[in-house]
Structure formats: structure tokens, C-alpha cells
Amino acid sequence: MLDLILNAIGPASFAFVFLHYFAVPGGIAEFYAHWLQRLDEKGLHRIAKPLGYCHACFSGQVCLWWYLLQYRADLSAHGLIVFVSVGMVWFQVIKKMIE
């Protein structure tokens, strides 16, 4: 359990750095932020949010896929829920610490 909590820091950090430093005006993934905005404007909120338009949703998605790839040999519903939930909390912690 402790390994899930500590390993969730990695994807949470990735999500934070990507959204707050790369996918911003002037960032190397600025095009991605514009693409997400266009998706949202077209009414495709359900697609745009988990892809990065909603920061909490994006951190959850990154944690979800990170867990599925990292723990594919030992998957469990409990582990997945813990990992994603803790990852989203870590994202908020990182955000509060940096801002």
C-alpha cells in the first residue's frame, strides 16, 4: 500500500509539469492546449477534460494509465482506486506547494 502511495508521486508530477509548464502559451506543447480549447468549444467536454482541459481529470487519467502499465502483472481494483485517488491528491499537493 505504501508503495502505491509513494509511486503515485511520479505521474502526479508529470501531469503537473506538463499542464503548468509545457501546455501553456510559449511552452513546447502550446499546440496541445489550443487543441483542447477547440475541443471544448465544439462541445466535446467529455473528451477535452480527461485529456487536459480539466487538470484534476488529466492527473487522474495519467495515474490510471501509469498504474495499468506499471502494475500490469499484479492488477487489482483496490490498487487502481488507491493509486488514482492518491495521485490526484499528490497533484493538488504539488500545485499548492509550487503556487
N, CA and C of each residue as an Amber inpcrd file, in Angstrom:
protein
   297
   0.8250000  -1.1920000   0.0000000   0.0000000   0.0000000   0.0000000
   0.8710000   1.2580000   0.0000000   1.9100000   1.2560000   0.8150000
   2.7930000   2.4150000   0.8740000   3.4810000   2.6420000  -0.4650000
   3.8110000   1.5540000  -1.1640000   4.4540000   1.7120000  -2.4720000
   3.5030000   2.3870000  -3.4570000   2.1990000   2.0920000  -3.3940000
   1.2430000   2.7640000  -4.2760000   1.1880000   4.2560000  -3.9820000
   1.1820000   4.5910000  -2.7030000   1.0950000   5.9940000  -2.3000000
   2.3260000   6.7710000  -2.7540000   3.4950000   6.1780000  -2.5750000
   4.7300000   6.8720000  -2.9580000   4.9420000   6.8690000  -4.4700000
   4.5900000   5.7790000  -5.1420000   4.7620000   5.7180000  -6.5940000
   3.8100000   6.6340000  -7.3470000   2.7330000   7.0500000  -6.7100000
   1.7850000   7.9610000  -7.3520000   2.3480000   9.3710000  -7.4940000
   3.4500000   9.6650000  -6.8190000   4.0690000  10.9880000  -6.9420000
   4.5830000  11.2060000  -8.3670000   5.1010000  10.1650000  -8.9940000
   5.6600000  10.2790000 -10.3490000   4.6490000  10.7630000 -11.3800000
   3.5360000  10.0570000 -11.5670000   2.5750000  10.5350000 -12.5630000
   1.9240000  11.8590000 -12.1850000   1.7550000  12.1020000 -10.8980000
   1.1940000  13.3910000 -10.4750000   2.1490000  14.5250000 -10.8430000
   3.4370000  14.3050000 -10.6470000   4.4480000  15.3100000 -11.0150000
   4.4740000  15.5300000 -12.5170000   4.4090000  14.4330000 -13.2700000
   4.3870000  14.5490000 -14.7330000   3.1910000  15.3790000 -15.1800000
   2.0060000  15.0600000 -14.6450000   0.7900000  15.7870000 -15.0280000
   0.9270000  17.2720000 -14.7010000   1.4670000  17.5720000 -13.5320000
   1.6290000  18.9720000 -13.1380000   2.5890000  19.7040000 -14.0740000
   3.7480000  19.1320000 -14.3060000   4.7490000  19.7790000 -15.1610000
   4.2120000  19.9570000 -16.5740000   3.5610000  18.9190000 -17.1080000
   3.0380000  19.0220000 -18.4610000   2.0160000  20.1460000 -18.5760000
   1.0610000  20.1980000 -17.6570000  -0.0090000  21.1900000 -17.7560000
   0.4270000  22.6010000 -17.3840000   1.3500000  22.7350000 -16.4460000
   1.7080000  24.0580000 -15.9510000   2.9620000  24.6540000 -16.5790000
   3.7470000  23.8330000 -17.2790000   4.9630000  24.3610000 -17.8840000
   5.0720000  24.1020000 -19.3870000   4.5180000  22.9960000 -19.8640000
   4.6410000  22.6750000 -21.2850000   3.4280000  23.1080000 -22.0970000
   2.2120000  22.8640000 -21.5960000   0.9890000  23.1710000 -22.3340000
   0.4490000  24.5510000 -21.9720000   1.3190000  25.5350000 -22.0530000
   0.9530000  26.9250000 -21.7660000   1.4320000  27.7910000 -22.9290000
   0.9210000  29.0050000 -23.0440000   1.4240000  29.8820000 -24.1130000
   2.9470000  30.0220000 -24.0410000   3.5980000  29.7200000 -25.1390000
   5.0480000  29.7810000 -25.2040000   5.7230000  28.4710000 -24.8230000
   4.9730000  27.5000000 -24.3470000   5.5280000  26.2020000 -23.9640000
   5.6810000  25.2930000 -25.1720000   6.4100000  24.2060000 -24.9900000
   6.6660000  23.3190000 -26.1260000   5.4220000  22.5300000 -26.5430000
   4.4060000  22.4650000 -25.7020000   3.1530000  21.7790000 -26.0440000
   1.9890000  22.7670000 -26.0980000   2.2800000  23.9830000 -26.4960000
   1.2460000  25.0140000 -26.5890000   0.1350000  24.5820000 -27.5500000
   0.5120000  23.8970000 -28.6220000  -0.4620000  23.4220000 -29.6000000
  -1.4880000  22.4940000 -28.9470000  -1.0490000  21.7320000 -27.9700000
  -1.9370000  20.7940000 -27.2780000  -3.0100000  21.5420000 -26.4970000
  -2.6210000  22.6180000 -25.8300000  -3.5800000  23.4300000 -25.0810000
  -4.5980000  24.0680000 -26.0250000  -4.1470000  24.5280000 -27.1790000
  -5.0660000  25.1190000 -28.1630000  -6.0300000  24.0500000 -28.6980000
  -5.5150000  22.8610000 -28.9380000  -6.3490000  21.7640000 -29.4290000
  -7.4310000  21.4140000 -28.4030000  -7.0530000  21.3660000 -27.1200000
  -8.0290000  21.0790000 -26.0710000  -9.0930000  22.1650000 -25.9930000
  -8.6730000  23.4000000 -26.1570000  -9.6270000  24.5070000 -26.1190000
 -10.6180000  24.4030000 -27.2760000 -10.1240000  24.0430000 -28.4620000
 -11.0170000  23.8780000 -29.6140000 -12.0030000  22.7310000 -29.3830000
 -11.5220000  21.6390000 -28.7830000 -12.4240000  20.5300000 -28.4600000
 -13.5290000  20.9890000 -27.5220000 -13.1600000  21.7400000 -26.5060000
 -14.1450000  22.2270000 -25.5450000 -15.1370000  23.1730000 -26.2030000
 -14.6570000  24.0390000 -27.0640000 -15.5420000  24.9830000 -27.7490000
 -16.5160000  24.2800000 -28.6830000 -16.1190000  23.1170000 -29.2070000
 -17.0040000  22.3390000 -30.0820000 -18.0140000  21.5170000 -29.2870000
 -17.9670000  21.6200000 -27.9770000 -18.9090000  20.8830000 -27.1460000
 -18.4450000  19.4900000 -26.7650000 -17.1990000  19.1860000 -27.0040000
 -16.6610000  17.8650000 -26.6790000 -15.9870000  17.8760000 -25.3120000
 -16.7330000  18.3370000 -24.3120000 -16.2030000  18.4740000 -22.9520000
 -15.7530000  17.1350000 -22.3890000 -16.5130000  16.0890000 -22.6630000
 -16.1960000  14.7680000 -22.0950000 -14.8840000  14.2050000 -22.6290000
 -14.4640000  14.6900000 -23.7640000 -13.1740000  14.2650000 -24.3120000
 -12.0690000  15.2120000 -23.8630000 -12.3440000  16.5090000 -23.8890000
 -11.3270000  17.5110000 -23.5730000 -10.8790000  17.4560000 -22.1170000
 -11.8100000  17.2340000 -21.2120000 -11.4640000  17.2750000 -19.7880000
 -10.4410000  16.2290000 -19.3830000 -10.6460000  14.9540000 -19.6500000
  -9.6380000  13.9760000 -19.2140000  -8.3230000  14.0690000 -19.9890000
  -8.3490000  14.7490000 -21.1350000  -7.1190000  14.9020000 -21.9080000
  -6.2950000  16.1130000 -21.4820000  -6.8260000  16.9100000 -20.5370000
  -6.0220000  18.0100000 -20.0260000  -6.7440000  19.3190000 -19.8190000
  -7.9680000  19.4610000 -20.3040000  -8.6810000  20.7230000 -20.1120000
  -9.0660000  20.9030000 -18.6460000  -9.2970000  19.8040000 -17.9540000
  -9.5170000  19.8050000 -16.5080000  -8.2660000  19.1950000 -15.8710000
  -7.5860000  19.9540000 -15.0570000  -6.3170000  19.4960000 -14.5030000
  -6.4690000  18.2830000 -13.6000000  -7.4920000  18.2650000 -12.7750000
  -7.7150000  17.1190000 -11.8920000  -8.0440000  15.8750000 -12.7170000
  -8.8540000  16.0470000 -13.7560000  -9.2140000  14.9200000 -14.6210000
  -7.9770000  14.3710000 -15.3320000  -7.1220000  15.2720000 -15.7970000
  -5.9110000  14.8470000 -16.5010000  -4.9750000  14.0920000 -15.5710000
  -4.8170000  14.5710000 -14.3460000  -3.9410000  13.8640000 -13.4070000
  -4.5050000  12.4820000 -13.1060000  -5.8170000  12.3610000 -13.0350000
  -6.4370000  11.0550000 -12.8380000  -6.1880000  10.1230000 -14.0110000
  -6.2710000  10.6520000 -15.2290000  -6.0150000   9.8390000 -16.4150000
  -4.5650000   9.3740000 -16.4750000  -3.6510000  10.2870000 -16.1850000
  -2.2280000   9.9160000 -16.2000000  -1.9730000   8.8260000 -15.1700000
  -2.5400000   8.9730000 -13.9950000  -2.3590000   7.9570000 -12.9420000
  -2.9930000   6.6290000 -13.3350000  -4.1540000   6.6830000 -13.9660000
  -4.8220000   5.4680000 -14.4090000  -3.9380000   4.6760000 -15.3590000
  -3.4670000   5.3400000 -16.4060000  -2.6670000   4.6370000 -17.4110000
  -1.2980000   4.2550000 -16.8650000  -0.7400000   5.0790000 -15.9980000
   0.5390000   4.7560000 -15.3650000   0.4040000   3.4750000 -14.5490000
  -0.6830000   3.3940000 -13.7710000  -0.9210000   2.1950000 -12.9560000
  -1.0780000   0.9640000 -13.8410000  -1.8780000   1.0630000 -14.8920000
  -2.1090000  -0.0810000 -15.7660000  -0.8250000  -0.5620000 -16.4280000
   0.0610000   0.3560000 -16.7610000   1.3260000  -0.0380000 -17.3730000
   2.3360000  -0.5530000 -16.3460000   2.4190000   0.1060000 -15.2170000
   3.4290000  -0.2580000 -14.2270000   3.0630000  -1.5270000 -13.4590000
   1.8000000  -1.7080000 -13.1660000   1.3700000  -2.8390000 -12.3410000
   0.5810000  -3.8690000 -13.1510000   0.8360000  -3.9860000 -14.4470000
   0.0530000  -4.8720000 -15.3010000   0.1340000  -6.3350000 -14.8820000
   1.2040000  -6.7390000 -14.2320000   1.3440000  -8.1260000 -13.7840000
   0.5570000  -8.3880000 -12.4970000   0.1980000  -7.3360000 -11.7750000
  -0.4670000  -7.5010000 -10.4830000  -1.6120000  -6.4910000 -10.3360000
  -2.5460000  -6.5240000 -11.2840000  -3.6510000  -5.5630000 -11.2710000
  -4.6890000  -5.9290000 -10.2180000  -5.2210000  -4.9050000  -9.5820000
  -6.3560000  -5.1000000  -8.6780000  -7.1890000  -3.8280000  -8.6780000
  -8.4850000  -3.9910000  -8.5080000  -9.3770000  -2.8320000  -8.4780000
  -9.0390000  -1.9240000  -7.3020000  -8.7300000  -2.5230000  -6.1720000
  -8.3760000  -1.7460000  -4.9770000  -7.1070000  -0.9290000  -5.2230000
  -6.0960000  -1.5620000  -5.7870000  -4.8470000  -0.8640000  -6.0810000
  -5.0530000   0.2740000  -7.0600000  -5.8730000   0.0320000  -8.0750000
  -6.1480000   1.0650000  -9.0760000  -6.8370000   2.2670000  -8.4440000
  -7.8370000   2.0160000  -7.6390000  -8.5620000   3.1120000  -6.9940000
  -7.6530000   3.9010000  -6.0650000  -6.8580000   3.1930000  -5.2900000
  -5.9340000   3.8700000  -4.3650000  -4.9220000   4.6960000  -5.1520000
  -4.3150000   4.1080000  -6.1740000  -3.2750000   4.7830000  -6.9460000
  -3.8100000   6.0520000  -7.6050000  -4.9550000   5.9440000  -8.2660000
  -5.5190000   7.1070000  -8.9620000  -5.9400000   8.1860000  -7.9610000
  -6.5890000   7.7870000  -6.8940000  -7.0360000   8.7560000  -5.8900000
  -5.8660000   9.4810000  -5.2440000  -4.8680000   8.7260000  -4.8440000
  -3.6950000   9.3230000  -4.2050000  -2.9260000  10.1870000  -5.2000000
  -2.8630000   9.7470000  -6.4530000  -2.1940000  10.5420000  -7.4800000
  -2.8610000  11.8930000  -7.6810000  -4.1870000  11.9070000  -7.6480000
  -4.9000000  13.1710000  -7.7940000  -4.6640000  14.0780000  -6.5860000
  -4.5600000  13.4840000  -5.4160000  -4.2470000  14.2720000  -4.2160000
  -2.8260000  14.8180000  -4.3130000  -1.8760000  13.9860000  -4.7270000
  -0.4880000  14.4480000  -4.8950000  -0.4240000  15.6110000  -5.8810000
  -1.2050000  15.5380000  -6.9590000  -1.2380000  16.6280000  -7.9350000
  -1.6220000  17.9360000  -7.2500000  -2.6600000  17.8870000  -6.4180000
  -3.0990000  19.0950000  -5.7080000  -2.0550000  19.5730000  -4.7030000
  -1.3900000  18.6300000  -4.0480000  -0.3370000  18.9920000  -3.0990000
   0.8010000  19.7080000  -3.8220000   1.2360000  19.1320000  -4.9350000
   2.3040000  19.7490000  -5.7310000   1.8910000  21.1400000  -6.1940000
   0.6500000  21.2490000  -6.6500000   0.1410000  22.5440000  -7.1180000
   0.1740000  23.5790000  -6.0040000  -0.2510000  23.2030000  -4.8240000
  -0.2470000  24.1420000  -3.6850000   1.1840000  24.5080000  -3.2670000
   2.0870000  23.5550000  -3.3490000   3.4800000  23.8220000  -2.9480000
   4.1650000  24.7670000  -3.9220000   3.8760000  24.6190000  -5.2160000
   4.5460000  25.4180000  -6.2380000   3.9410000  26.8200000  -6.3320000
   2.6510000  26.9130000  -6.2100000   1.9840000  28.2180000  -6.3860000
   1.9750000  29.0450000  -5.1430000
